[in-house]
Amino acid sequence: MHGSVLSAVQIAGTIALVAWMITGFTALPGRWLRWKMFCRATFTIVQLTGTTKEGRTEPVNVYDYLSPGSFILGLPQLQAILDYLTRSGNYERIDGHGRVLSGYGEQNVEVRDSRVVL
């Protein structure tokens, strides 16, 4: 009898812990990334097209310009990379669209003429 009571307590405790962990990762309405580790992070997912001086268009991968091991791309970092790519002469202009995920929710973002627009 003692063993079955302990097993029931362990099972109940495990279920409660798993439920608590799952609800910690779920978002409140309009919120993303509620877990404390991510609540201050901003993730930007964008698809960009660059126009060269010759008038050709090609996809631009801004994630290639992040520091090694970095995967968090905020709007100021995105704008800095766009400024670098246009000032260096790689592209005349860069356009595109995407989403920004943060603790404040999800927002659409556009890049028009190498400028980030919310």
N, CA, C and O atoms as a GROMACS GRO file, in nm:
protein
  472
    1MET      N    1   0.082  -0.118   0.000
    1MET     CA    2   0.000   0.000   0.000
    1MET      C    3   0.087   0.126   0.000
    1MET      O    4   0.056   0.223  -0.070
    2HIS      N    5   0.192   0.125   0.075
    2HIS     CA    6   0.281   0.240   0.085
    2HIS      C    7   0.342   0.274  -0.050
    2HIS      O    8   0.354   0.392  -0.084
    3GLY      N    9   0.380   0.174  -0.128
    3GLY     CA   10   0.440   0.196  -0.260
    3GLY      C   11   0.342   0.256  -0.358
    3GLY      O   12   0.380   0.342  -0.438
    4SER      N   13   0.216   0.214  -0.353
    4SER     CA   14   0.118   0.269  -0.446
    4SER      C   15   0.083   0.414  -0.413
    4SER      O   16   0.054   0.493  -0.503
    5VAL      N   17   0.085   0.449  -0.286
    5VAL     CA   18   0.059   0.587  -0.246
    5VAL      C   19   0.171   0.677  -0.296
    5VAL      O   20   0.147   0.787  -0.346
    6LEU      N   21   0.295   0.629  -0.281
    6LEU     CA   22   0.410   0.707  -0.328
    6LEU      C   23   0.404   0.722  -0.480
    6LEU      O   24   0.431   0.831  -0.531
    7SER      N   25   0.368   0.618  -0.552
    7SER     CA   26   0.356   0.627  -0.697
    7SER      C   27   0.248   0.725  -0.737
    7SER      O   28   0.267   0.802  -0.831
    8ALA      N   29   0.136   0.725  -0.668
    8ALA     CA   30   0.027   0.817  -0.700
    8ALA      C   31   0.072   0.962  -0.676
    8ALA      O   32   0.040   1.050  -0.755
    9VAL      N   33   0.147   0.986  -0.568
    9VAL     CA   34   0.198   1.120  -0.539
    9VAL      C   35   0.299   1.161  -0.645
    9VAL      O   36   0.297   1.275  -0.692
   10GLN      N   37   0.387   1.068  -0.684
   10GLN     CA   38   0.485   1.099  -0.787
   10GLN      C   39   0.418   1.130  -0.921
   10GLN      O   40   0.456   1.225  -0.989
   11ILE      N   41   0.319   1.051  -0.957
   11ILE     CA   42   0.247   1.073  -1.083
   11ILE      C   43   0.174   1.207  -1.080
   11ILE      O   44   0.180   1.282  -1.177
   12ALA      N   45   0.107   1.237  -0.970
   12ALA     CA   46   0.035   1.364  -0.958
   12ALA      C   47   0.133   1.481  -0.963
   12ALA      O   48   0.106   1.583  -1.028
   13GLY      N   49   0.245   1.466  -0.896
   13GLY     CA   50   0.346   1.572  -0.898
   13GLY      C   51   0.405   1.591  -1.037
   13GLY      O   52   0.427   1.704  -1.081
   14THR      N   53   0.431   1.483  -1.105
   14THR     CA   54   0.485   1.491  -1.241
   14THR      C   55   0.386   1.556  -1.336
   14THR      O   56   0.424   1.640  -1.418
   15ILE      N   57   0.260   1.519  -1.327
   15ILE     CA   58   0.157   1.579  -1.412
   15ILE      C   59   0.145   1.728  -1.384
   15ILE      O   60   0.133   1.808  -1.477
   16ALA      N   61   0.147   1.765  -1.256
   16ALA     CA   62   0.138   1.907  -1.220
   16ALA      C   63   0.258   1.985  -1.274
   16ALA      O   64   0.242   2.096  -1.324
   17LEU      N   65   0.377   1.928  -1.264
   17LEU     CA   66   0.499   1.994  -1.313
   17LEU      C   67   0.494   2.010  -1.464
   17LEU      O   68   0.528   2.116  -1.516
   18VAL      N   69   0.454   1.906  -1.534
   18VAL     CA   70   0.445   1.913  -1.681
   18VAL      C   71   0.341   2.016  -1.722
   18VAL      O   72   0.365   2.094  -1.815
   19ALA      N   73   0.226   2.019  -1.656
   19ALA     CA   74   0.122   2.117  -1.688
   19ALA      C   75   0.173   2.259  -1.664
   19ALA      O   76   0.147   2.349  -1.744
   20TRP      N   77   0.244   2.280  -1.555
   20TRP     CA   78   0.300   2.412  -1.524
   20TRP      C   79   0.401   2.454  -1.630
   20TRP      O   80   0.402   2.570  -1.672
   21MET      N   81   0.487   2.360  -1.674
   21MET     CA   82   0.587   2.391  -1.776
   21MET      C   83   0.522   2.423  -1.910
   21MET      O   84   0.565   2.514  -1.980
   22ILE      N   85   0.418   2.348  -1.946
   22ILE     CA   86   0.349   2.372  -2.073
   22ILE      C   87   0.282   2.508  -2.073
   22ILE      O   88   0.290   2.581  -2.172
   23THR      N   89   0.215   2.544  -1.964
   23THR     CA   90   0.149   2.674  -1.959
   23THR      C   91   0.250   2.788  -1.956
   23THR      O   92   0.216   2.900  -1.995
   24GLY      N   93   0.371   2.762  -1.910
   24GLY     CA   94   0.475   2.865  -1.912
   24GLY      C   95   0.520   2.898  -2.053
   24GLY      O   96   0.567   3.009  -2.077
   25PHE      N   97   0.506   2.803  -2.146
   25PHE     CA   98   0.546   2.827  -2.284
   25PHE      C   99   0.430   2.874  -2.371
   25PHE      O  100   0.454   2.923  -2.482
   26THR      N  101   0.309   2.860  -2.325
   26THR     CA  102   0.196   2.904  -2.407
   26THR      C  103   0.179   3.054  -2.392
   26THR      O  104   0.214   3.113  -2.290
   27ALA      N  105   0.126   3.113  -2.494
   27ALA     CA  106   0.113   3.258  -2.495
   27ALA      C  107  -0.025   3.301  -2.448
   27ALA      O  108  -0.125   3.232  -2.470
   28LEU      N  109  -0.028   3.414  -2.385
   28LEU     CA  110  -0.155   3.478  -2.356
   28LEU      C  111  -0.208   3.534  -2.488
   28LEU      O  112  -0.130   3.548  -2.582
   29PRO      N  113  -0.334   3.565  -2.497
   29PRO     CA  114  -0.385   3.620  -2.624
   29PRO      C  115  -0.305   3.744  -2.665
   29PRO      O  116  -0.293   3.840  -2.589
   30GLY      N  117  -0.251   3.741  -2.786
   30GLY     CA  118  -0.173   3.852  -2.837
   30GLY      C  119  -0.029   3.854  -2.791
   30GLY      O  120   0.042   3.951  -2.818
   31ARG      N  121   0.015   3.752  -2.723
   31ARG     CA  122   0.153   3.750  -2.672
   31ARG      C  123   0.230   3.632  -2.729
   31ARG      O  124   0.171   3.527  -2.755
   32TRP      N  125   0.359   3.649  -2.748
   32TRP     CA  126   0.448   3.543  -2.792
   32TRP      C  127   0.561   3.530  -2.691
   32TRP      O  128   0.595   3.628  -2.623
   33LEU      N  129   0.617   3.416  -2.680
   33LEU     CA  130   0.742   3.395  -2.605
   33LEU      C  131   0.732   3.446  -2.461
   33LEU      O  132   0.811   3.531  -2.420
   34ARG      N  133   0.637   3.394  -2.386
   34ARG     CA  134   0.613   3.440  -2.250
   34ARG      C  135   0.719   3.390  -2.152
   34ARG      O  136   0.735   3.448  -2.045
   35TRP      N  137   0.790   3.285  -2.187
   35TRP     CA  138   0.890   3.230  -2.096
   35TRP      C  139   0.997   3.335  -2.067
   35TRP      O  140   1.040   3.405  -2.159
   36LYS      N  141   1.041   3.346  -1.943
   36LYS     CA  142   1.129   3.455  -1.901
   36LYS      C  143   1.258   3.463  -1.981
   36LYS      O  144   1.313   3.571  -2.001
   37MET      N  145   1.306   3.348  -2.028
   37MET     CA  146   1.431   3.350  -2.104
   37MET      C  147   1.413   3.428  -2.235
   37MET      O  148   1.508   3.489  -2.283
   38PHE      N  149   1.293   3.426  -2.293
   38PHE     CA  150   1.270   3.488  -2.421
   38PHE      C  151   1.190   3.617  -2.414
   38PHE      O  152   1.172   3.683  -2.516
   39CYS      N  153   1.143   3.657  -2.298
   39CYS     CA  154   1.047   3.769  -2.291
   39CYS      C  155   1.108   3.900  -2.338
   39CYS      O  156   1.033   3.989  -2.380
   40ARG      N  157   1.237   3.917  -2.332
   40ARG     CA  158   1.298   4.041  -2.378
   40ARG      C  159   1.362   4.029  -2.516
   40ARG      O  160   1.416   4.126  -2.568
   41ALA      N  161   1.356   3.911  -2.574
   41ALA     CA  162   1.414   3.889  -2.706
   41ALA      C  163   1.317   3.933  -2.814
   41ALA      O  164   1.195   3.928  -2.797
   42THR      N  165   1.372   3.977  -2.926
   42THR     CA  166   1.293   4.014  -3.042
   42THR      C  167   1.346   3.935  -3.160
   42THR      O  168   1.465   3.942  -3.192
   43PHE      N  169   1.259   3.861  -3.223
   43PHE     CA  170   1.296   3.780  -3.338
   43PHE      C  171   1.235   3.842  -3.462
   43PHE      O  172   1.116   3.871  -3.464
   44THR      N  173   1.315   3.862  -3.564
   44THR     CA  174   1.267   3.918  -3.689
   44THR      C  175   1.285   3.815  -3.798
   44THR      O  176   1.395   3.762  -3.818
   45ILE      N  177   1.178   3.787  -3.868
   45ILE     CA  178   1.181   3.692  -3.979
   45ILE      C  179   1.145   3.770  -4.104
   45ILE      O  180   1.031   3.816  -4.117
   46VAL      N  181   1.240   3.787  -4.196
   46VAL     CA  182   1.215   3.870  -4.314
   46VAL      C  183   1.261   3.799  -4.442
   46VAL      O  184   1.352   3.717  -4.441
   47GLN      N  185   1.194   3.834  -4.549
   47GLN     CA  186   1.234   3.792  -4.684
   47GLN      C  187   1.264   3.920  -4.760
   47GLN      O  188   1.176   4.004  -4.779
   48LEU      N  189   1.388   3.933  -4.804
   48LEU     CA  190   1.432   4.057  -4.867
   48LEU      C  191   1.482   4.033  -5.009
   48LEU      O  192   1.534   3.926  -5.041
   49THR      N  193   1.464   4.134  -5.092
   49THR     CA  194   1.514   4.132  -5.228
   49THR      C  195   1.598   4.257  -5.249
   49THR      O  196   1.552   4.368  -5.223
   50GLY      N  197   1.721   4.238  -5.295
   50GLY     CA  198   1.809   4.351  -5.319
   50GLY      C  199   1.817   4.381  -5.468
   50GLY      O  200   1.818   4.290  -5.551
   51THR      N  201   1.823   4.509  -5.500
   51THR     CA  202   1.838   4.553  -5.638
   51THR      C  203   1.979   4.607  -5.654
   51THR      O  204   2.019   4.700  -5.583
   52THR      N  205   2.056   4.549  -5.747
   52THR     CA  206   2.193   4.592  -5.770
   52THR      C  207   2.195   4.717  -5.858
   52THR      O  208   2.091   4.759  -5.909
   53LYS      N  209   2.313   4.777  -5.874
   53LYS     CA  210   2.326   4.897  -5.957
   53LYS      C  211   2.295   4.868  -6.103
   53LYS      O  212   2.258   4.958  -6.178
   54GLU      N  213   2.311   4.742  -6.143
   54GLU     CA  214   2.281   4.702  -6.281
   54GLU      C  215   2.132   4.676  -6.302
   54GLU      O  216   2.089   4.650  -6.414
   55GLY      N  217   2.052   4.683  -6.196
   55GLY     CA  218   1.908   4.662  -6.205
   55GLY      C  219   1.864   4.518  -6.182
   55GLY      O  220   1.745   4.490  -6.190
   56ARG      N  221   1.957   4.428  -6.153
   56ARG     CA  222   1.920   4.289  -6.123
   56ARG      C  223   1.865   4.281  -5.982
   56ARG      O  224   1.903   4.360  -5.895
   57THR      N  225   1.775   4.187  -5.960
   57THR     CA  226   1.724   4.162  -5.825
   57THR      C  227   1.768   4.024  -5.781
   57THR      O  228   1.774   3.930  -5.860
   58GLU      N  229   1.798   4.013  -5.654
   58GLU     CA  230   1.840   3.886  -5.596
   58GLU      C  231   1.800   3.881  -5.449
   58GLU      O  232   1.789   3.985  -5.384
   59PRO      N  233   1.778   3.760  -5.397
   59PRO     CA  234   1.743   3.749  -5.254
   59PRO      C  235   1.860   3.791  -5.165
   59PRO      O  236   1.976   3.769  -5.198
   60VAL      N  237   1.826   3.852  -5.053
   60VAL     CA  238   1.925   3.898  -4.956
   60VAL      C  239   1.901   3.821  -4.826
   60VAL      O  240   1.789   3.820  -4.774
   61ASN      N  241   2.006   3.758  -4.774
   61ASN     CA  242   1.997   3.686  -4.647
   61ASN      C  243   2.070   3.767  -4.541
   61ASN      O  244   2.193   3.759  -4.530
   62VAL      N  245   1.995   3.844  -4.462
   62VAL     CA  246   2.059   3.929  -4.360
   62VAL      C  247   2.118   3.846  -4.247
   62VAL      O  248   2.204   3.895  -4.173
   63TYR      N  249   2.074   3.722  -4.232
   63TYR     CA  250   2.124   3.638  -4.124
   63TYR      C  251   2.270   3.599  -4.146
   63TYR      O  252   2.339   3.560  -4.052
   64ASP      N  253   2.318   3.610  -4.271
   64ASP     CA  254   2.460   3.585  -4.299
   64ASP      C  255   2.548   3.692  -4.236
   64ASP      O  256   2.668   3.670  -4.217
   65TYR      N  257   2.491   3.807  -4.203
   65TYR     CA  258   2.569   3.918  -4.151
   65TYR      C  259   2.562   3.930  -3.999
   65TYR      O  260   2.616   4.025  -3.943
   66LEU      N  261   2.496   3.837  -3.932
   66LEU     CA  262   2.493   3.835  -3.786
   66LEU      C  263   2.622   3.776  -3.732
   66LEU      O  264   2.694   3.707  -3.804
   67SER      N  265   2.652   3.804  -3.608
   67SER     CA  266   2.770   3.746  -3.543
   67SER      C  267   2.756   3.594  -3.539
   67SER      O  268   2.645   3.543  -3.528
   68PRO      N  269   2.867   3.522  -3.546
   68PRO     CA  270   2.859   3.376  -3.539
   68PRO      C  271   2.789   3.331  -3.411
   68PRO      O  272   2.821   3.378  -3.302
   69GLY      N  273   2.696   3.240  -3.425
   69GLY     CA  274   2.622   3.187  -3.311
   69GLY      C  275   2.502   3.270  -3.272
   69GLY      O  276   2.424   3.230  -3.186
   70SER      N  277   2.485   3.386  -3.335
   70SER     CA  278   2.372   3.473  -3.302
   70SER      C  279   2.254   3.439  -3.392
   70SER      O  280   2.271   3.412  -3.511
   71PHE      N  281   2.136   3.439  -3.335
   71PHE     CA  282   2.016   3.412  -3.414
   71PHE      C  283   1.905   3.512  -3.385
   71PHE      O  284   1.799   3.508  -3.448
   72ILE      N  285   1.927   3.602  -3.292
   72ILE     CA  286   1.826   3.701  -3.257
   72ILE      C  287   1.854   3.828  -3.338
   72ILE      O  288   1.961   3.888  -3.329
   73LEU      N  289   1.756   3.865  -3.418
   73LEU     CA  290   1.769   3.982  -3.504
   73LEU      C  291   1.659   4.081  -3.469
   73LEU      O  292   1.542   4.058  -3.500
   74GLY      N  293   1.697   4.190  -3.405
   74GLY     CA  294   1.601   4.295  -3.372
   74GLY      C  295   1.595   4.397  -3.484
   74GLY      O  296   1.674   4.393  -3.578
   75LEU      N  297   1.502   4.490  -3.473
   75LEU     CA  298   1.485   4.591  -3.578
   75LEU      C  299   1.606   4.684  -3.592
   75LEU      O  300   1.643   4.717  -3.704
   76PRO      N  301   1.670   4.728  -3.481
   76PRO     CA  302   1.789   4.812  -3.498
   76PRO      C  303   1.904   4.738  -3.569
   76PRO      O  304   1.975   4.796  -3.651
   77GLN      N  305   1.921   4.609  -3.538
   77GLN     CA  306   2.025   4.530  -3.605
   77GLN      C  307   1.992   4.512  -3.752
   77GLN      O  308   2.081   4.519  -3.837
   78LEU      N  309   1.864   4.489  -3.783
   78LEU     CA  310   1.823   4.476  -3.922
   78LEU      C  311   1.853   4.604  -3.999
   78LEU      O  312   1.906   4.599  -4.110
   79GLN      N  313   1.820   4.719  -3.941
   79GLN     CA  314   1.846   4.845  -4.009
   79GLN      C  315   1.996   4.867  -4.027
   79GLN      O  316   2.038   4.918  -4.131
   80ALA      N  317   2.076   4.830  -3.928
   80ALA     CA  318   2.221   4.845  -3.940
   80ALA      C  319   2.276   4.760  -4.054
   80ALA      O  320   2.364   4.805  -4.128
   81ILE      N  321   2.226   4.638  -4.069
   81ILE     CA  322   2.272   4.551  -4.178
   81ILE      C  323   2.229   4.608  -4.312
   81ILE      O  324   2.306   4.606  -4.408
   82LEU      N  325   2.106   4.659  -4.320
   82LEU     CA  326   2.059   4.720  -4.445
   82LEU      C  327   2.144   4.842  -4.482
   82LEU      O  328   2.180   4.860  -4.598
   83ASP      N  329   2.177   4.924  -4.382
   83ASP     CA  330   2.264   5.041  -4.408
   83ASP      C  331   2.400   4.997  -4.459
   83ASP      O  332   2.453   5.056  -4.553
   84TYR      N  333   2.457   4.893  -4.398
   84TYR     CA  334   2.587   4.843  -4.441
   84TYR      C  335   2.582   4.794  -4.586
   84TYR      O  336   2.670   4.825  -4.666
   85LEU      N  337   2.478   4.717  -4.619
   85LEU     CA  338   2.468   4.659  -4.753
   85LEU      C  339   2.448   4.766  -4.861
   85LEU      O  340   2.498   4.751  -4.973
   86THR      N  341   2.378   4.872  -4.829
   86THR     CA  342   2.358   4.978  -4.929
   86THR      C  343   2.479   5.072  -4.935
   86THR      O  344   2.516   5.116  -5.044
   87ARG      N  345   2.540   5.102  -4.821
   87ARG     CA  346   2.657   5.190  -4.822
   87ARG      C  347   2.778   5.125  -4.885
   87ARG      O  348   2.860   5.192  -4.948
   88SER      N  349   2.789   4.992  -4.869
   88SER     CA  350   2.904   4.922  -4.925
   88SER      C  351   2.894   4.907  -5.076
   88SER      O  352   2.990   4.866  -5.141
   89GLY      N  353   2.778   4.939  -5.134
   89GLY     CA  354   2.761   4.931  -5.277
   89GLY      C  355   2.713   4.795  -5.326
   89GLY      O  356   2.702   4.773  -5.446
   90ASN      N  357   2.685   4.704  -5.234
   90ASN     CA  358   2.635   4.573  -5.275
   90ASN      C  359   2.498   4.585  -5.342
   90ASN      O  360   2.468   4.514  -5.438
   91TYR      N  361   2.416   4.676  -5.289
   91TYR     CA  362   2.280   4.692  -5.341
   91TYR      C  363   2.245   4.840  -5.348
   91TYR      O  364   2.286   4.919  -5.264
   92GLU      N  365   2.168   4.874  -5.450
   92GLU     CA  366   2.116   5.009  -5.463
   92GLU      C  367   2.002   5.032  -5.364
   92GLU      O  368   1.991   5.137  -5.301
   93ARG      N  369   1.916   4.930  -5.353
   93ARG     CA  370   1.805   4.935  -5.259
   93ARG      C  371   1.767   4.793  -5.220
   93ARG      O  372   1.796   4.698  -5.292
   94ILE      N  373   1.701   4.781  -5.104
   94ILE     CA  374   1.655   4.652  -5.054
   94ILE      C  375   1.510   4.668  -5.011
   94ILE      O  376   1.474   4.763  -4.942
   95ASP      N  377   1.426   4.574  -5.055
   95ASP     CA  378   1.284   4.575  -5.020
   95ASP      C  379   1.243   4.437  -4.971
   95ASP      O  380   1.308   4.338  -5.003
   96GLY      N  381   1.136   4.432  -4.894
   96GLY     CA  382   1.086   4.303  -4.848
   96GLY      C  383   0.981   4.317  -4.740
   96GLY      O  384   0.932   4.427  -4.711
   97HIS      N  385   0.948   4.205  -4.682
   97HIS     CA  386   0.845   4.202  -4.576
   97HIS      C  387   0.875   4.087  -4.481
   97HIS      O  388   0.955   3.998  -4.511
   98GLY      N  389   0.809   4.091  -4.365
   98GLY     CA  390   0.828   3.986  -4.267
   98GLY      C  391   0.748   4.011  -4.142
   98GLY      O  392   0.650   4.086  -4.142
   99ARG      N  393   0.793   3.946  -4.033
   99ARG     CA  394   0.724   3.957  -3.905
   99ARG      C  395   0.826   3.979  -3.794
   99ARG      O  396   0.941   3.937  -3.804
  100VAL      N  397   0.780   4.045  -3.690
  100VAL     CA  398   0.861   4.066  -3.570
  100VAL      C  399   0.786   3.998  -3.455
  100VAL      O  400   0.669   4.028  -3.430
  101LEU      N  401   0.854   3.908  -3.386
  101LEU     CA  402   0.796   3.838  -3.271
  101LEU      C  403   0.868   3.886  -3.145
  101LEU      O  404   0.991   3.883  -3.138
  102SER      N  405   0.790   3.928  -3.047
  102SER     CA  406   0.850   3.975  -2.921
  102SER      C  407   0.751   3.950  -2.808
  102SER      O  408   0.644   3.895  -2.830
  103GLY      N  409   0.788   3.992  -2.690
  103GLY     CA  410   0.700   3.979  -2.576
  103GLY      C  411   0.575   4.065  -2.589
  103GLY      O  412   0.479   4.045  -2.515
  104TYR      N  413   0.575   4.159  -2.681
  104TYR     CA  414   0.460   4.245  -2.703
  104TYR      C  415   0.365   4.191  -2.808
  104TYR      O  416   0.262   4.252  -2.837
  105GLY      N  417   0.398   4.078  -2.866
  105GLY     CA  418   0.313   4.017  -2.968
  105GLY      C  419   0.382   4.009  -3.102
  105GLY      O  420   0.504   4.021  -3.112
  106GLU      N  421   0.302   3.990  -3.204
  106GLU     CA  422   0.352   3.976  -3.340
  106GLU      C  423   0.311   4.098  -3.421
  106GLU      O  424   0.197   4.143  -3.416
  107GLN      N  425   0.407   4.151  -3.497
  107GLN     CA  426   0.381   4.266  -3.581
  107GLN      C  427   0.435   4.239  -3.721
  107GLN      O  428   0.535   4.170  -3.738
  108ASN      N  429   0.369   4.294  -3.821
  108ASN     CA  430   0.421   4.288  -3.956
  108ASN      C  431   0.526   4.397  -3.972
  108ASN      O  432   0.515   4.504  -3.912
  109VAL      N  433   0.627   4.370  -4.052
  109VAL     CA  434   0.732   4.468  -4.079
  109VAL      C  435   0.758   4.468  -4.229
  109VAL      O  436   0.752   4.364  -4.295
  110GLU      N  437   0.786   4.584  -4.281
  110GLU     CA  438   0.820   4.598  -4.422
  110GLU      C  439   0.953   4.669  -4.434
  110GLU      O  440   0.990   4.750  -4.348
  111VAL      N  441   1.025   4.638  -4.540
  111VAL     CA  442   1.146   4.710  -4.574
  111VAL      C  443   1.119   4.774  -4.710
  111VAL      O  444   1.100   4.705  -4.810
  112ARG      N  445   1.118   4.907  -4.711
  112ARG     CA  446   1.095   4.984  -4.834
  112ARG      C  447   1.213   5.078  -4.858
  112ARG      O  448   1.248   5.161  -4.774
  113ASP      N  449   1.272   5.063  -4.972
  113ASP     CA  450   1.386   5.147  -5.010
  113ASP      C  451   1.493   5.146  -4.900
  113ASP      O  452   1.544   5.251  -4.862
  114SER      N  453   1.525   5.028  -4.851
  114SER     CA  454   1.630   5.003  -4.750
  114SER      C  455   1.599   5.062  -4.613
  114SER      O  456   1.691   5.083  -4.534
  115ARG      N  457   1.474   5.089  -4.583
  115ARG     CA  458   1.433   5.140  -4.452
  115ARG      C  459   1.330   5.046  -4.390
  115ARG      O  460   1.239   5.000  -4.458
  116VAL      N  461   1.347   5.019  -4.261
  116VAL     CA  462   1.254   4.933  -4.188
  116VAL      C  463   1.131   5.016  -4.151
  116VAL      O  464   1.142   5.124  -4.093
  117VAL      N  465   1.013   4.962  -4.186
  117VAL     CA  466   0.886   5.030  -4.159
  117VAL      C  467   0.796   4.933  -4.086
  117VAL      O  468   0.774   4.821  -4.132
  118LEU      N  469   0.742   4.975  -3.972
  118LEU     CA  470   0.647   4.890  -3.899
  118LEU      C  471   0.506   4.914  -3.947
  118LEU      O  472   0.412   4.852  -3.896
   0.00000   0.00000   0.00000
